[in-house]
Amino acid sequence: MTGKLTYEELEKKIQKLEQAKSVSKKAEEALRESEEKYRTILESIEDGYYEVDMKGNFTFFNDSMCKILGYSKDELTGLNNRLYMDEENARKVFNAFNEVYRTKKSYNAFDWELIRKNGSRCYVETSVALKSNSKGQPIGFQGIARDITRRKQAEDALRVSHEIFLTVLDSI
């Protein structure tokens, strides 16, 4: 054999390449559609979606997370969690994230207080899950944060009202 391809062999190889190219284009289109679907979901939900690295720096988030904290996307990218919470809440968050890291189990619905860019405070109810790379090694955390400030304010007002009621009742 001289190593030269016949015309028929060359045609078959070209057909196989064209088929592979077609399959690749379909896969790329399916991936693009899937990415668009999830981007639309993330951008349309009111809850904040976030991803942080192992040190607590934002690596990915949706617009709602920016709205909750009052930062632009550029300002929030890479921002460490210690910059938008006090020491007590930082300890609470560290313990929750550490438990997720140790157990590899998601942590659902814990409340903590955040400090917005403008200095005001808000409360969020947060879920967190461990984020791993393709080798299964932990690379960070991801989760959902829901602004529950109004609910907390209503609970506080109800508690104060209840205390006043009890005080009045006791004085009678």
Secondary structure, 3 states (H helix, E strand, C coil): CCCCCCHHHHHHHHHHHHHHHHHHHHHHHHHHHHHHHHHHHHHHCCCEEEEEECCCEEEEECHHHHHHHCCCHHHHCCCEHHHHCCHHHHHHHHHHHHHHHHHCCCEEEEEEEEECCCCCEEEEEEEEEEEECCCCCEEEEEEEEEECHHHHHHHHHHHHHHHHHHHHHHHC
